[in-house]
Amino acid sequence: MPFNYAQPHHSLSPFVKQYWALSNVMPRGLNHTQRIIPTGLIELTIYLGDNPVSSGRSSVTTETSLLSGQQKTPYDLVVAGNVTVFSITFHPQGAQVFFNIPMEELYDQSISLRDIQKDFVDEVESELHVALSFSERVGIMNHFLWRLLKNNDLPGEQPRLVDSLTRIDHSMGMVDINTLAKKACLSRKQYDRIFKTNVGASPKCFLRIIRLQHALFKKQVNPKMSLTELAYDCGYYDQSHMINDFKLLTGMAPRQYFSECDAYSDYFQL
């Protein structure tokens, strides 16, 4: 399936990672199953064509605009028919700024955006449907998100969260949570609470996801890297530790995953 990618307006870039879209028509009677694994990112997906069928995920599949929180387990999307998708990928702390709800309420589920932002469904979604190009849709979404940003107060925790997430990124998920809390000038309990409210997962769960994404990135860059080397480079205690995390987050052992799925990280990108 062909993908289009675009960066947000610079005023939104601290919160929005990217926009992406795909448009494809599956031949009658055929479908495509896509394994969706935890990425560490929150996503708003707008279906402008046929909706896919979700397996193993709590979601409102009849709705056309879905806000998906942090995942803890994998699930499959079965795509058939006329597929047209426009999606907004937020930085880990970014979605909370626009939608002003605790992100932990979205943990491991997708909800209809109508429930929290009815204006989007009534105004913006119709504009996306009639737009003639991907670039037009990017412009529509830039304008909508900028309106939300102006109307919402920026959470006071944002600067320390951004600093903490930067430390996590630079360490590729190999950092002690108590150290992160100390650098943020918070107790461990305060840090856990603020992190879950803004990011949607606990720091422990988030770091597990980032280690997985780091492993996918390393394998993407160096396909010949052995599983032993991968486990060592990505901060796992041993191969058994990596295998357990892969099974939890992808539903497969590493060897099976790399034989059936592309080694590609949504979080770390070339």
Secondary structure, DSSP 8 states (H G I E B T S, - for coil): --EEEE---TTTTTTEEEEEEEEEE--TT--EEEEE---S-EEEEEESS---EEESSB--TT-SEEEE---SS-EEEEE-SEEEEEEEEE-TTTHHHHH-S-GGGGTTBEEEGGGT-HHIIIIIHHHHHH--SHHHHHHHHHHHHHHHHHHS---TTHHHHHHHHHHHHHTTT-S-HHHHHHHTT--HHHHHHHHHHHHSS-HHHHHHHHHHHHHHHHHHH-TT--HHHHHHHTT-SSHHHHHHHHHHHHSS-HHHHHHHS----SSS--
